[in-house]
Amino acid sequence: MTTGPAIEVRNLTRDFNGFRAVDNLSFSVARGEIFGFLGPNGAGKSTTIRMLTGLLLPSAGEGRVAGYDIVRESHKIKEHVGYMSQRFSLYEDLTAEENLRFFGGVYGLSDARLKERIPEVFSLVGLLDRRQDLTRHLALGLRQRLALASAILHEPDLLFLDEPTSGVDPISRRNFWDLIYAMAERGVTVLVTTHYMDEAEFCDQLVLIYQGRIIAQGPPGSLKRRVAGHIMAVYVDRLGEALEIIQKLPQVADAAVFGAGLHVAAPDLAQAEAAIKEALAREGIALLRLQLIEPSLEDAFISLIQEAGNGDRHQGTQSGV
């Protein structure tokens, strides 16, 4: 792998029959970094990964992955990256070991190298005692680990993980992230897409993507500091009714359910607090607790989406759209 960024793209764009799935993305990923793509389903995350791994050509823009051009040298990229799709591309009628032998053949590993590498990888992902199990008999979390094993079998410089923990239980998710950290400590660059806010906190750098566009990028902490105004946690006895009431208050910028309570964003803390208390009391809703809190990554994401939406509306008004 050459020196310089592991991934660097400028104005990356992809259209499908007039629909723009990825819109003018530019970002850079340093070597050895855990880089997160955070966004809802349909935001363009998977399409971006497919372009970066050489599986899909961009409609416009340029980029380099592991030092290779994503258009002219896409075939070379595949030798240096591991790719784990959200559907776990495994053969369920094969054993775990047979799956690895198959993928080893795809990667061009010799029999001698496979004999060394398969036990190493099984040990790394905690499947050494399950290597002879049929894949379809493995629990989802174990199949997830097997998919990771197949992606790292050829010791790639770069690892692309596309929604790797979707549908997996919380304990398996956490264990999987321990594996990701182990990869990064060995110098592997990891680009991971997710729509889980707690997972995004584990990344060194984040890109927030919405409707195919980057709306913000930076470390998780700096993105949370971009939240304008104040965030309050509000706990009540009738959550749904309280949400509708609070959302309509002019002193409140946004309100959303967060766990057992509400997160309420407001530009002026004192005015919002007074308005919330008065409105809830008027409707006979008991206010159990109201407190100022530090913004979460989810608060930041919602705030930045709203900010991007307001920018779109302003631009549309200016242009007469």
C-alpha positions as CSV (number, residue, x, y, z in Angstrom):
1,M,0.0,0.0,0.0
2,T,1.3,3.4,-0.9
3,T,1.9,6.3,1.4
4,G,-0.8,9.0,1.8
5,P,-4.5,8.6,2.7
6,A,-6.0,5.1,2.6
7,I,-9.0,6.6,0.8
8,E,-9.4,10.0,-0.9
9,V,-12.4,11.0,-3.0
10,R,-13.5,14.2,-4.6
11,N,-17.0,15.0,-5.8
12,L,-18.0,11.4,-6.0
13,T,-21.5,11.0,-7.6
14,R,-23.7,8.2,-8.6
15,D,-27.0,8.4,-10.6
16,F,-29.5,5.6,-11.3
17,N,-32.0,6.4,-14.0
18,G,-32.2,10.0,-13.1
19,F,-32.1,9.4,-9.3
20,R,-29.0,10.7,-7.6
21,A,-28.1,8.2,-4.9
22,V,-24.7,9.7,-4.0
23,D,-24.3,13.5,-4.4
24,N,-20.9,15.1,-4.7
25,L,-19.1,13.4,-1.8
26,S,-15.6,14.5,-0.8
27,F,-13.6,13.0,2.1
28,S,-10.3,11.5,3.1
29,V,-9.5,8.5,5.4
30,A,-6.1,8.3,7.1
31,R,-4.4,4.9,7.3
32,G,-5.1,2.9,10.5
33,E,-8.3,4.9,11.1
34,I,-11.7,3.7,12.0
35,F,-13.9,5.8,9.8
36,G,-17.7,5.8,10.1
37,F,-20.4,6.5,7.6
38,L,-23.4,7.4,9.7
39,G,-26.9,7.8,8.1
40,P,-30.3,6.3,7.8
41,N,-31.2,3.5,5.5
42,G,-31.2,4.7,1.9
43,A,-28.8,7.6,2.5
44,G,-26.3,6.3,0.0
45,K,-23.8,4.5,2.3
46,S,-23.8,1.1,0.5
47,T,-23.6,2.7,-2.9
48,T,-20.5,4.7,-1.8
49,I,-18.8,1.5,-0.6
50,R,-19.6,-0.3,-3.8
51,M,-17.8,2.5,-5.7
52,L,-14.9,2.4,-3.4
53,T,-14.4,-1.3,-3.7
54,G,-14.5,-1.3,-7.5
55,L,-17.9,-3.0,-7.7
56,L,-19.7,0.1,-9.2
57,L,-18.3,2.9,-11.3
58,P,-19.2,6.5,-10.3
59,S,-21.2,8.7,-12.6
60,A,-18.9,11.6,-11.8
61,G,-16.0,12.5,-9.5
62,E,-12.8,10.8,-8.7
63,G,-11.1,8.8,-6.0
64,R,-8.2,6.6,-4.9
65,V,-8.3,3.6,-2.6
66,A,-5.1,2.0,-1.3
67,G,-3.3,4.3,-3.8
68,Y,-5.3,3.0,-6.9
69,D,-7.8,5.0,-9.0
70,I,-11.3,3.8,-8.5
71,V,-12.1,4.0,-12.2
72,R,-9.0,3.0,-14.1
73,E,-7.5,0.6,-11.5
74,S,-10.6,-0.9,-9.8
75,H,-9.3,-4.4,-10.4
76,K,-6.2,-3.7,-8.3
77,I,-8.2,-2.3,-5.4
78,K,-9.9,-5.7,-4.8
79,E,-6.5,-7.3,-4.0
80,H,-5.9,-4.9,-1.1
81,V,-9.4,-4.6,0.5
82,G,-11.7,-6.8,2.5
83,Y,-15.4,-6.3,2.0
84,M,-18.2,-7.5,4.4
85,S,-21.6,-6.8,3.0
86,Q,-24.7,-6.4,5.2
87,R,-26.1,-9.7,3.9
88,F,-23.1,-11.8,4.9
89,S,-22.1,-13.4,1.6
90,L,-21.7,-16.9,3.0
91,Y,-22.7,-20.4,1.6
92,E,-25.0,-21.9,4.2
93,D,-24.6,-25.5,3.0
94,L,-20.9,-25.4,3.6
95,T,-19.1,-25.6,6.9
96,A,-17.4,-22.6,8.4
97,E,-14.0,-23.9,7.3
98,E,-15.3,-24.8,3.8
99,N,-16.5,-21.2,3.4
100,L,-13.0,-19.9,4.3
101,R,-11.4,-22.3,1.8
102,F,-13.7,-21.1,-0.9
103,F,-13.0,-17.4,-0.2
104,G,-9.3,-18.2,0.0
105,G,-9.4,-19.6,-3.5
106,V,-11.2,-16.4,-4.7
107,Y,-8.4,-14.4,-3.2
108,G,-5.7,-16.6,-4.8
109,L,-4.2,-17.9,-1.5
110,S,-2.1,-21.1,-1.9
111,D,-3.0,-24.3,0.0
112,A,0.0,-23.8,2.2
113,R,-1.0,-20.3,3.1
114,L,-4.6,-21.3,3.8
115,K,-3.4,-24.1,6.1
116,E,-1.6,-21.4,8.2
117,R,-4.1,-18.6,7.8
118,I,-7.4,-20.4,8.5
119,P,-6.6,-21.4,12.1
120,E,-5.3,-17.8,12.7
121,V,-8.5,-16.2,11.5
122,F,-10.7,-18.6,13.3
123,S,-8.8,-17.9,16.5
124,L,-9.1,-14.2,16.0
125,V,-12.9,-14.2,15.6
126,G,-13.5,-16.8,18.3
127,L,-14.7,-19.6,16.0
128,L,-11.9,-22.2,16.3
129,D,-14.2,-24.7,17.9
130,R,-17.0,-24.2,15.3
131,R,-15.0,-24.6,12.2
132,Q,-16.7,-27.8,11.2
133,D,-20.3,-26.6,11.9
134,L,-22.6,-26.0,8.9
135,T,-22.9,-22.3,8.4
136,R,-26.7,-22.4,8.4
137,H,-26.6,-23.9,12.0
138,L,-24.6,-20.9,13.3
139,A,-26.4,-18.2,15.2
140,L,-26.5,-14.8,13.5
141,G,-23.8,-13.3,15.6
142,L,-21.5,-16.3,14.8
143,R,-22.3,-16.0,11.1
144,Q,-21.3,-12.3,11.4
145,R,-17.9,-13.3,12.8
146,L,-17.5,-15.9,10.0
147,A,-18.3,-13.2,7.4
148,L,-15.6,-11.0,9.0
149,A,-13.2,-13.9,8.9
150,S,-13.7,-14.4,5.2
151,A,-13.1,-10.6,4.6
152,I,-9.8,-10.6,6.4
153,L,-8.5,-14.0,5.3
154,H,-6.1,-12.4,2.7
155,E,-4.8,-9.8,5.2
156,P,-6.1,-6.7,3.5
157,D,-4.8,-3.2,4.2
158,L,-8.4,-1.8,4.1
159,L,-11.6,-3.3,5.5
160,F,-15.0,-2.2,4.3
161,L,-17.9,-3.2,6.6
162,D,-21.4,-2.4,5.3
163,E,-23.9,-2.3,8.2
164,P,-22.1,-5.3,9.7
165,T,-24.2,-5.4,12.9
166,S,-27.7,-4.9,11.5
167,G,-30.1,-7.3,13.2
168,V,-27.4,-8.6,15.6
169,D,-28.1,-8.7,19.4
170,P,-26.3,-6.0,21.5
171,I,-23.8,-8.3,23.1
172,S,-22.7,-9.6,19.7
173,R,-22.5,-6.1,18.4
174,R,-20.2,-5.1,21.2
175,N,-18.0,-8.2,20.7
176,F,-17.8,-7.4,17.0
177,W,-16.6,-3.9,17.7
178,D,-13.8,-5.4,19.9
179,L,-12.7,-7.3,16.8
180,I,-12.8,-4.0,14.8
181,Y,-10.5,-2.4,17.4
182,A,-8.2,-5.3,17.2
183,M,-7.9,-4.8,13.4
184,A,-7.2,-1.1,13.7
185,E,-4.5,-1.8,16.3
186,R,-2.8,-4.0,13.7
187,G,-2.8,-1.1,11.3
188,V,-5.8,-2.0,9.2
189,T,-7.9,0.9,8.0
190,V,-11.6,0.3,8.6
191,L,-14.5,2.1,6.9
192,V,-17.8,1.1,8.5
193,T,-21.3,2.1,7.7
194,T,-24.0,2.2,10.4
195,H,-27.2,3.7,11.5
196,Y,-26.6,3.0,15.1
197,M,-25.6,6.1,17.0
198,D,-23.8,4.2,19.8
199,E,-21.6,2.5,17.3
200,A,-20.7,5.7,15.6
201,E,-19.2,6.9,18.9
202,F,-16.6,4.2,18.5
203,C,-15.2,5.7,15.3
204,D,-12.2,8.1,15.1
205,Q,-13.8,10.1,12.4
206,L,-17.4,10.3,11.1
207,V,-19.2,11.4,7.9
208,L,-22.9,12.1,8.4
209,I,-24.7,11.4,5.2
210,Y,-28.3,12.2,4.4
211,Q,-30.1,11.8,1.1
212,G,-26.8,11.1,-0.7
213,R,-25.0,14.2,0.6
214,I,-22.5,14.8,3.4
215,I,-24.0,17.1,5.9
216,A,-21.1,17.1,8.4
217,Q,-17.9,15.3,9.1
218,G,-15.3,15.2,11.9
219,P,-14.7,13.3,15.2
220,P,-17.9,12.4,17.2
221,G,-17.0,14.9,19.9
222,S,-16.7,17.8,17.6
223,L,-20.0,17.0,15.8
224,K,-21.8,17.0,19.2
225,R,-20.4,20.4,20.0
226,R,-22.0,21.7,16.8
227,V,-25.5,21.4,18.3
228,A,-26.9,24.9,18.6
229,G,-28.7,26.0,21.8
230,H,-29.5,23.6,24.7
231,I,-30.7,20.1,25.1
232,M,-33.1,19.1,27.9
233,A,-34.1,15.6,29.0
234,V,-37.8,15.7,29.9
235,Y,-39.6,12.8,31.7
236,V,-43.4,12.8,32.0
237,D,-46.2,10.3,32.7
238,R,-47.8,10.6,29.3
239,L,-45.0,10.5,26.8
240,G,-46.9,10.6,23.5
241,E,-49.2,13.5,24.4
242,A,-46.3,15.5,25.9
243,L,-44.3,15.1,22.7
244,E,-47.1,16.5,20.6
245,I,-47.6,19.5,23.0
246,I,-43.9,20.3,23.3
247,Q,-43.2,20.1,19.6
248,K,-45.7,22.8,19.0
249,L,-44.2,25.3,21.4
250,P,-42.5,28.3,19.6
251,Q,-39.8,28.3,22.3
252,V,-38.7,24.7,21.2
253,A,-36.6,24.0,18.1
254,D,-37.1,20.2,18.2
255,A,-38.4,17.4,20.4
256,A,-38.0,13.6,20.0
257,V,-38.5,10.5,22.0
258,F,-35.2,9.3,23.5
259,G,-35.5,6.1,25.6
260,A,-38.1,6.6,28.4
261,G,-38.2,10.4,28.0
262,L,-37.8,13.2,25.5
263,H,-34.9,15.2,24.3
264,V,-35.9,18.8,23.7
265,A,-33.7,21.3,21.8
266,A,-34.2,25.0,22.5
267,P,-32.2,28.2,21.8
268,D,-33.2,29.8,25.1
269,L,-33.1,27.5,28.1
270,A,-35.1,29.6,30.6
271,Q,-37.9,30.5,28.1
272,A,-38.2,26.9,26.9
273,E,-38.3,25.4,30.4
274,A,-41.0,27.9,31.5
275,A,-43.1,27.2,28.4
276,I,-42.8,23.4,28.8
277,K,-43.9,23.5,32.4
278,E,-46.8,25.7,31.7
279,A,-48.0,23.7,28.7
280,L,-47.8,20.4,30.5
281,A,-49.5,21.7,33.6
282,R,-52.4,23.1,31.5
283,E,-53.0,19.6,30.0
284,G,-52.7,17.8,33.3
285,I,-49.5,15.9,32.4
286,A,-47.1,15.3,35.3
287,L,-43.6,16.5,34.8
288,L,-41.4,14.0,36.5
289,R,-38.0,15.4,35.8
290,L,-36.5,18.1,33.5
291,Q,-32.7,18.6,33.3
292,L,-30.1,20.1,31.1
293,I,-27.9,17.5,29.4
294,E,-24.9,17.3,27.1
295,P,-26.0,16.7,23.4
296,S,-25.8,13.1,22.2
297,L,-24.7,12.1,18.7
298,E,-28.3,11.5,17.9
299,D,-29.1,15.1,18.9
300,A,-26.3,16.3,16.7
301,F,-27.5,14.2,13.8
302,I,-31.1,15.5,14.0
303,S,-29.9,19.1,14.5
304,L,-27.5,18.9,11.5
305,I,-30.2,17.3,9.3
306,Q,-32.6,20.2,10.2
307,E,-29.8,22.6,9.4
308,A,-29.2,21.0,6.0
309,G,-32.9,21.0,5.3
310,N,-33.2,24.7,6.2
311,G,-30.3,25.4,3.8
312,D,-32.1,23.6,1.0
313,R,-35.3,25.5,1.6
314,H,-33.4,28.8,1.7
315,Q,-31.6,28.0,-1.5
316,G,-34.9,27.0,-3.2
317,T,-36.5,30.3,-2.2
318,Q,-33.5,32.3,-3.5
319,S,-33.6,30.4,-6.8
320,G,-37.3,30.5,-7.2
321,V,-37.8,26.8,-6.9
